[in-house]
Amino acid sequence: MATRADPAEAADFLARFPETVRIHVLVPDTHGVFRGKWMPPDHLPALYEEGLSIAKSIYSLDIWGRDVFTTGLYEEIGDPDGVLLPIPGTLAPVPWSTQPAAQVTARLVEEDGTPFFGDPRTRLEAAASRIAERGLTPVAATELEFMLLKERNGVFEAVGDVSGPERQAIYGVDDLDMLETFISDVEAAARAQNVPADTVISEAAAGQFEVNLKHGPDIARVADEALLLKRIIIGIAARHGMRATFMPKPFHDRNGSGMHVHMSLVDTAGFNAFSGAEGEALLSKAIAGLLTTMPEATALFVPGVNGYRRMSATYAADRALWAENNRYTAIRLPRAKAAARRFEHRAAGADANPFLVLAAILGGVDEGIRNGLQPPPPVTGHIRHADGAPLPGSLAGALAALESSAWAKQVFGADYLTFFRRVKAQEADVFARHVSALERETYL
């Protein structure tokens, strides 16, 4: 049964923010895109007490928001409603709204309160429960890269772009100074919504930045925070006359954007289970599981056609490799004290659904621990000299690898894999049939 939020949360919020005129009810869909409803504030108590009806097929939409009729949620069963329940602790103001508004994240459950199988949150909870059976709790944080764009003459250009050779803006403090007001507004909105934003850096491409989140032990909350931070950045950017994009590869000749996940495991006494000699042995098994399952899980880490253009670029993995302190590998062990020993998973694009990414990571960790797997030697020197399993190079290939994976069926369930593949296959099919401008320029 899904945990229900306390109705007192709604009453307390309305008492603290009586000027609120609108509530945004947000549902992260299969792609990690927020969908949902707007409602007046006097409906908020009923949302907490009874839930809100919405079609289960909200998870059965492609990336363009169109129905995917092959998922079995439509004519076969009548496109029925489920019940939206608010996620505790996500009710917060929307600082960038032009009118006083609030938002709350919700999940879909069946009439009897059981979680809906097609909700990515349900899949993450199932993966986390298998780790919990080992007396371990994942502690994780995400790092989100994105680009800020400005429109000029109908064309989007990176903020700070200049003529001539592209500047490498990585760690450029002048670029942060230029956007101080925007960054300050993002930080203020994050505080208002209890999203633990941490450091901000200028990344390698013009107009590219990264915001890190602080680590936390509630893995579903970690996924929520990643999506909420995206929404904050997009909303604040719009108020500043810019467009923020988490597209993995907006420009063919520039670095793309990823979502990196830092994760450790904590035991029942609260100690880092990756520290010490026994901890290093456990970490090795986890790394081996992640590498073994990575080719099969690629469709979850790189869920869109554009993400495969990023994979062979600098700092983006196209093979299952690991190393100590090497940003060119898919799994990196950062420099850290024993209490902070962890791995950094670098395979996901910035557009990936964090619920599914974290579920796949936990599934890989569990696979390695359960089977006592051992990783190959870590990469030393240039990665081109290292052997590693290649990751699928297209969305269609990644979906085929996911569907045929016995491991993925154990982690996500065969029904969900079929559901996910059908939602994403419609997207892959559209791109496969699309004739691009480059093709016309070349072959006409």
C-alpha positions as CSV (number, residue, x, y, z in Angstrom):
1,M,0.0,0.0,0.0
2,A,1.2,3.5,-0.8
3,T,2.1,5.8,2.1
4,R,-0.6,8.5,2.4
5,A,0.3,12.1,3.2
6,D,-1.1,13.7,6.4
7,P,-4.1,16.0,5.6
8,A,-2.6,18.3,8.3
9,E,0.1,19.2,5.8
10,A,-2.5,20.8,3.5
11,A,-4.2,22.7,6.3
12,D,-0.9,24.0,7.6
13,F,0.2,25.1,4.1
14,L,-3.0,27.0,3.4
15,A,-2.8,28.7,6.8
16,R,0.8,29.8,6.1
17,F,0.1,30.8,2.5
18,P,-3.5,32.1,2.4
19,E,-2.8,34.2,-0.7
20,T,-2.4,31.0,-2.8
21,V,-4.8,31.1,-5.8
22,R,-3.8,27.9,-7.6
23,I,-2.4,24.4,-6.9
24,H,-0.3,22.6,-9.5
25,V,-0.7,18.8,-9.1
26,L,2.4,17.3,-10.7
27,V,2.8,13.7,-11.9
28,P,6.2,12.6,-13.3
29,D,5.4,10.4,-16.4
30,T,7.3,7.6,-18.0
31,H,9.8,10.1,-19.5
32,G,10.2,12.1,-16.3
33,V,8.0,14.9,-17.7
34,F,5.6,16.5,-15.3
35,R,2.0,16.2,-16.2
36,G,-1.1,16.7,-14.1
37,K,-3.8,19.2,-13.2
38,W,-4.3,22.7,-11.9
39,M,-7.0,23.2,-9.2
40,P,-8.2,25.9,-6.8
41,P,-6.8,25.9,-3.3
42,D,-10.1,24.8,-1.7
43,H,-9.7,21.5,-3.5
44,L,-6.4,20.8,-1.6
45,P,-7.9,19.2,1.5
46,A,-9.9,16.7,-0.7
47,L,-6.7,15.8,-2.5
48,Y,-5.0,14.8,0.8
49,E,-8.1,13.1,2.2
50,E,-9.5,11.3,-0.9
51,G,-7.1,11.7,-3.8
52,L,-7.8,13.0,-7.3
53,S,-8.9,11.0,-10.3
54,I,-6.8,10.9,-13.4
55,A,-6.4,8.5,-16.3
56,K,-3.9,5.7,-15.8
57,S,-2.9,6.4,-19.4
58,I,-1.0,9.5,-18.3
59,Y,2.0,7.1,-18.2
60,S,1.1,5.8,-21.6
61,L,2.1,8.9,-23.6
62,D,5.0,9.3,-25.9
63,I,7.5,12.1,-25.6
64,W,5.2,14.4,-27.6
65,G,2.3,13.7,-25.2
66,R,0.5,11.5,-27.7
67,D,-1.3,8.3,-26.7
68,V,0.5,5.0,-27.2
69,F,-2.4,2.7,-27.9
70,T,-0.4,-0.5,-27.9
71,T,0.1,-0.4,-24.1
72,G,-3.3,-2.0,-23.3
73,L,-4.7,0.9,-21.3
74,Y,-7.2,2.2,-23.8
75,E,-10.1,0.5,-25.6
76,E,-9.2,-2.9,-24.0
77,I,-10.1,-1.6,-20.5
78,G,-11.8,1.7,-21.2
79,D,-9.0,4.1,-20.4
80,P,-9.9,4.1,-16.7
81,D,-8.9,6.5,-13.9
82,G,-6.6,5.8,-11.1
83,V,-6.3,7.8,-7.9
84,L,-3.6,10.5,-7.4
85,L,-2.2,10.8,-3.9
86,P,0.1,13.6,-2.9
87,I,3.7,12.7,-2.0
88,P,4.5,13.8,1.6
89,G,6.7,16.8,1.9
90,T,6.4,18.0,-1.7
91,L,3.7,20.7,-1.2
92,A,5.5,24.0,-1.7
93,P,5.2,27.5,-3.2
94,V,6.0,28.2,-6.9
95,P,8.2,31.3,-6.6
96,W,8.4,32.0,-10.4
97,S,4.6,31.9,-10.9
98,T,3.0,35.3,-11.9
99,Q,0.3,34.7,-9.4
100,P,0.6,33.1,-5.9
101,A,0.7,29.4,-6.7
102,A,1.7,26.1,-5.0
103,Q,2.7,22.7,-6.3
104,V,2.6,19.2,-5.0
105,T,4.0,16.0,-6.5
106,A,1.6,13.0,-6.7
107,R,1.7,9.3,-7.5
108,L,-1.0,7.1,-9.0
109,V,-2.5,4.2,-7.1
110,E,-5.3,1.7,-7.8
111,E,-8.7,2.1,-6.1
112,D,-7.6,-0.2,-3.3
113,G,-4.5,1.9,-2.6
114,T,-1.9,-0.4,-4.2
115,P,0.7,1.4,-6.3
116,F,0.1,1.5,-10.1
117,F,2.5,-0.9,-11.9
118,G,3.2,1.7,-14.7
119,D,4.4,4.4,-12.3
120,P,8.2,4.7,-12.3
121,R,8.1,5.4,-8.6
122,T,6.7,2.0,-8.0
123,R,9.6,0.4,-9.9
124,L,12.1,2.3,-7.9
125,E,10.5,1.3,-4.6
126,A,10.6,-2.3,-5.6
127,A,14.3,-2.1,-6.5
128,A,15.1,-0.3,-3.2
129,S,13.2,-3.0,-1.2
130,R,15.6,-5.7,-2.5
131,I,18.6,-3.6,-1.2
132,A,16.7,-3.1,2.1
133,E,16.4,-6.9,2.5
134,R,20.2,-6.9,2.8
135,G,20.1,-4.5,5.7
136,L,21.4,-1.7,3.5
137,T,20.1,1.7,2.6
138,P,21.2,3.6,-0.6
139,V,22.4,7.1,0.0
140,A,22.4,9.1,-3.3
141,A,22.6,12.4,-5.0
142,T,22.3,13.6,-8.5
143,E,24.3,16.2,-10.6
144,L,22.3,17.8,-13.4
145,E,23.9,19.4,-16.4
146,F,21.9,21.7,-18.6
147,M,22.2,24.5,-21.2
148,L,20.8,28.0,-21.1
149,L,19.7,29.3,-24.5
150,K,18.5,32.7,-25.9
151,E,16.4,33.0,-29.1
152,R,17.7,35.4,-31.7
153,N,16.2,35.7,-35.2
154,G,14.2,32.5,-34.6
155,V,17.3,30.5,-33.7
156,F,18.3,29.3,-30.2
157,E,21.9,30.1,-29.3
158,A,23.8,29.3,-26.1
159,V,23.9,32.1,-23.5
160,G,27.4,33.6,-23.6
161,D,28.1,32.3,-27.1
162,V,30.7,34.3,-29.0
163,S,31.9,34.4,-32.6
164,G,35.0,32.5,-33.6
165,P,36.3,29.4,-31.9
166,E,34.1,28.1,-29.0
167,R,35.4,29.0,-25.6
168,Q,35.8,26.1,-23.1
169,A,33.9,27.6,-20.2
170,I,34.4,24.8,-17.7
171,Y,34.8,26.2,-14.1
172,G,34.5,29.7,-15.5
173,V,33.6,32.0,-12.7
174,D,32.9,34.9,-15.1
175,D,30.1,32.9,-16.6
176,L,28.6,32.4,-13.1
177,D,29.0,36.1,-12.4
178,M,27.1,36.9,-15.6
179,L,24.2,34.8,-14.4
180,E,24.3,35.7,-10.7
181,T,20.7,36.9,-10.6
182,F,19.4,33.8,-12.3
183,I,21.5,31.5,-10.1
184,S,20.3,33.4,-6.9
185,D,16.7,32.9,-8.0
186,V,17.2,29.2,-8.6
187,E,18.8,28.9,-5.2
188,A,15.9,30.8,-3.5
189,A,13.3,28.7,-5.3
190,A,15.1,25.5,-4.3
191,R,15.0,26.6,-0.6
192,A,11.3,27.5,-0.9
193,Q,10.6,24.0,-2.2
194,N,13.0,22.1,0.2
195,V,15.2,21.0,-2.7
196,P,18.8,20.7,-1.4
197,A,20.7,22.4,-4.2
198,D,24.4,22.6,-3.5
199,T,27.3,23.7,-5.7
200,V,26.9,25.3,-9.1
201,I,29.6,25.3,-11.8
202,S,30.0,26.4,-15.4
203,E,30.5,23.4,-17.6
204,A,32.6,22.7,-20.7
205,A,30.3,24.2,-23.4
206,A,29.1,27.8,-23.8
207,G,25.9,28.3,-21.8
208,Q,26.3,24.9,-20.0
209,F,26.0,24.6,-16.3
210,E,25.7,22.0,-13.6
211,V,23.8,22.1,-10.3
212,N,24.6,19.4,-7.7
213,L,22.1,18.2,-5.1
214,K,23.0,17.1,-1.6
215,H,22.9,13.4,-0.9
216,G,20.0,11.8,1.0
217,P,18.8,8.4,2.3
218,D,15.3,8.5,0.8
219,I,15.9,7.2,-2.7
220,A,12.4,8.2,-4.0
221,R,12.9,11.7,-2.6
222,V,16.3,11.8,-4.4
223,A,14.5,11.2,-7.7
224,D,11.8,13.8,-6.8
225,E,14.4,16.4,-6.0
226,A,16.1,15.9,-9.4
227,L,12.8,16.5,-11.2
228,L,11.9,19.4,-9.0
229,L,15.2,21.0,-9.6
230,K,14.7,20.7,-13.4
231,R,11.3,22.3,-13.1
232,I,12.9,25.1,-11.0
233,I,15.6,25.8,-13.5
234,I,13.2,25.8,-16.5
235,G,10.7,28.1,-14.7
236,I,13.3,30.6,-13.5
237,A,15.1,30.6,-16.8
238,A,11.8,31.5,-18.5
239,R,11.3,34.4,-16.1
240,H,14.8,35.7,-17.1
241,G,14.0,35.5,-20.9
242,M,16.0,32.3,-21.4
243,R,15.3,28.7,-22.2
244,A,16.8,26.0,-20.1
245,T,17.2,22.6,-21.8
246,F,18.2,19.2,-20.5
247,M,18.5,17.8,-24.0
248,P,21.6,15.6,-24.0
249,K,23.1,16.9,-27.2
250,P,21.6,20.2,-28.4
251,F,24.6,21.0,-30.6
252,H,26.5,18.4,-32.6
253,D,29.9,20.1,-32.1
254,R,29.7,20.7,-28.4
255,N,29.6,18.7,-25.2
256,G,26.3,17.3,-24.2
257,S,24.5,17.2,-20.8
258,G,24.3,14.2,-18.4
259,M,22.8,13.3,-15.1
260,H,25.5,11.8,-12.8
261,V,24.5,9.7,-9.8
262,H,26.7,9.4,-6.7
263,M,25.7,6.5,-4.5
264,S,26.9,4.7,-1.4
265,L,25.2,2.1,0.9
266,V,24.7,2.5,4.6
267,D,24.3,-0.4,7.0
268,T,21.9,-0.7,9.9
269,A,24.3,1.0,12.3
270,G,24.5,4.0,10.0
271,F,28.1,3.4,8.7
272,N,29.1,3.5,5.0
273,A,29.1,-0.1,3.9
274,F,31.7,0.6,1.2
275,S,34.4,1.7,3.7
276,G,37.1,-0.6,5.1
277,A,38.4,-3.9,3.7
278,E,35.0,-5.6,3.8
279,G,33.4,-2.5,2.3
280,E,35.9,-2.5,-0.6
281,A,34.9,-6.1,-1.3
282,L,31.2,-5.1,-1.3
283,L,31.9,-2.1,-3.6
284,S,33.8,-4.3,-6.0
285,K,30.7,-6.6,-6.3
286,A,28.5,-3.6,-6.8
287,I,30.7,-2.2,-9.6
288,A,30.7,-5.6,-11.3
289,G,27.0,-5.8,-11.2
290,L,26.7,-2.3,-12.6
291,L,29.1,-3.1,-15.5
292,T,27.4,-6.4,-16.3
293,T,23.9,-5.0,-16.5
294,M,24.8,-1.6,-18.1
295,P,24.3,-2.7,-21.8
296,E,20.9,-4.2,-20.9
297,A,19.9,-1.0,-19.0
298,T,21.0,1.5,-21.5
299,A,17.5,2.4,-22.7
300,L,16.7,3.5,-19.1
301,F,19.9,5.7,-18.9
302,V,19.6,7.0,-22.5
303,P,15.9,7.0,-23.2
304,G,15.7,9.3,-26.2
305,V,17.1,9.3,-29.7
306,N,19.2,12.4,-29.2
307,G,21.0,10.9,-26.2
308,Y,22.9,8.4,-28.4
309,R,24.6,11.4,-30.2
310,R,26.1,12.3,-26.8
311,M,27.5,8.9,-25.9
312,S,30.7,8.9,-27.9
313,A,31.5,12.5,-26.9
314,T,33.9,13.7,-24.2
315,Y,32.9,12.7,-20.7
316,A,30.1,10.5,-22.0
317,A,30.3,6.7,-21.8
318,D,29.8,4.3,-24.7
319,R,31.4,1.3,-23.0
320,A,31.0,-0.3,-19.6
321,L,34.3,0.7,-18.0
322,W,35.2,1.8,-14.5
323,A,38.2,3.5,-12.8
324,E,39.3,5.4,-9.8
325,N,39.1,9.1,-10.3
326,N,38.6,9.0,-14.1
327,R,35.7,11.0,-15.6
328,Y,35.9,9.3,-19.0
329,T,34.5,6.0,-17.6
330,A,30.9,5.0,-17.0
331,I,31.6,4.2,-13.3
332,R,34.0,6.5,-11.5
333,L,35.2,6.2,-7.9
334,P,35.7,9.8,-6.8
335,R,38.4,10.9,-4.3
336,A,36.8,10.6,-0.9
337,K,37.4,9.8,2.7
338,A,36.3,6.4,3.9
339,A,33.1,7.7,5.3
340,A,32.2,9.1,1.9
341,R,33.4,6.1,-0.2
342,R,31.0,5.9,-3.2
343,F,30.7,5.3,-6.9
344,E,29.6,7.9,-9.5
345,H,27.4,6.5,-12.3
346,R,27.9,8.6,-15.4
347,A,26.0,6.8,-18.1
348,A,22.7,8.7,-17.9
349,G,21.7,11.6,-20.1
350,A,20.2,14.7,-18.6
351,D,16.8,13.8,-20.0
352,A,16.6,10.4,-18.3
353,N,13.8,9.7,-15.8
354,P,15.7,9.6,-12.4
355,F,13.2,7.1,-10.9
356,L,14.1,4.5,-13.6
357,V,17.8,5.4,-13.6
358,L,18.0,4.8,-9.8
359,A,16.0,1.6,-10.1
360,A,18.4,0.3,-12.7
361,I,21.4,1.3,-10.7
362,L,20.0,-0.5,-7.6
363,G,19.2,-3.5,-9.7
364,G,22.7,-3.6,-10.9
365,V,24.2,-3.3,-7.4
366,D,22.0,-6.1,-6.2
367,E,22.9,-8.3,-9.1
368,G,26.6,-7.9,-8.3
369,I,26.2,-8.5,-4.6
370,R,23.8,-11.4,-4.9
371,N,26.0,-13.3,-7.4
372,G,29.3,-12.3,-5.9
373,L,30.5,-10.8,-9.2
374,Q,34.0,-9.4,-9.6
375,P,34.8,-6.5,-11.9
376,P,37.6,-6.4,-14.5
377,P,40.7,-4.4,-13.7
378,P,40.0,-0.7,-13.5
379,V,41.0,1.5,-16.4
380,T,44.5,3.0,-16.2
381,G,45.6,5.5,-18.8
382,H,43.7,6.3,-21.9
383,I,40.3,4.6,-22.2
384,R,40.8,3.8,-25.9
385,H,43.2,1.1,-24.8
386,A,40.7,-0.5,-22.4
387,D,38.3,-3.4,-23.1
388,G,34.7,-2.9,-22.0
389,A,31.3,-4.1,-23.2
390,P,29.9,-1.7,-25.8
391,L,26.7,0.0,-24.9
392,P,23.9,-0.1,-27.6
393,G,24.3,2.8,-30.1
394,S,20.7,3.5,-30.8
395,L,17.4,3.7,-29.0
396,A,16.0,0.7,-31.0
397,G,19.0,-1.4,-30.1
398,A,18.8,-0.4,-26.5
399,L,15.1,-1.3,-26.3
400,A,15.8,-4.7,-27.8
401,A,18.6,-5.3,-25.3
402,L,16.3,-4.3,-22.4
403,E,13.4,-6.5,-23.6
404,S,15.6,-9.6,-23.9
405,S,17.2,-9.1,-20.5
406,A,16.4,-11.7,-17.8
407,W,17.9,-9.4,-15.2
408,A,15.7,-6.5,-16.2
409,K,12.6,-8.7,-16.0
410,Q,13.6,-9.5,-12.4
411,V,14.2,-5.9,-11.5
412,F,11.3,-4.2,-13.3
413,G,8.9,-7.0,-14.0
414,A,8.0,-8.4,-17.5
415,D,4.8,-6.4,-17.7
416,Y,6.5,-3.1,-17.0
417,L,9.3,-3.8,-19.5
418,T,6.7,-4.5,-22.2
419,F,4.9,-1.3,-21.2
420,F,8.0,0.8,-21.3
421,R,9.3,-0.6,-24.6
422,R,6.0,0.1,-26.3
423,V,5.9,3.7,-25.1
424,K,9.5,4.3,-26.2
425,A,9.2,2.2,-29.4
426,Q,6.6,4.7,-30.8
427,E,9.2,7.5,-30.4
428,A,12.0,5.4,-32.0
429,D,9.7,4.6,-34.9
430,V,8.9,8.2,-35.6
431,F,12.5,9.2,-35.7
432,A,13.4,6.2,-37.9
433,R,10.9,7.4,-40.5
434,H,11.6,11.1,-40.3
435,V,13.5,12.7,-43.2
436,S,15.9,15.3,-41.8
437,A,16.9,18.6,-43.3
438,L,20.4,17.3,-43.6
439,E,19.2,14.4,-45.7
440,R,17.3,16.7,-48.0
441,E,20.3,19.0,-48.3
442,T,22.5,16.1,-49.2
443,Y,20.3,14.0,-51.5
444,L,17.8,16.3,-53.2
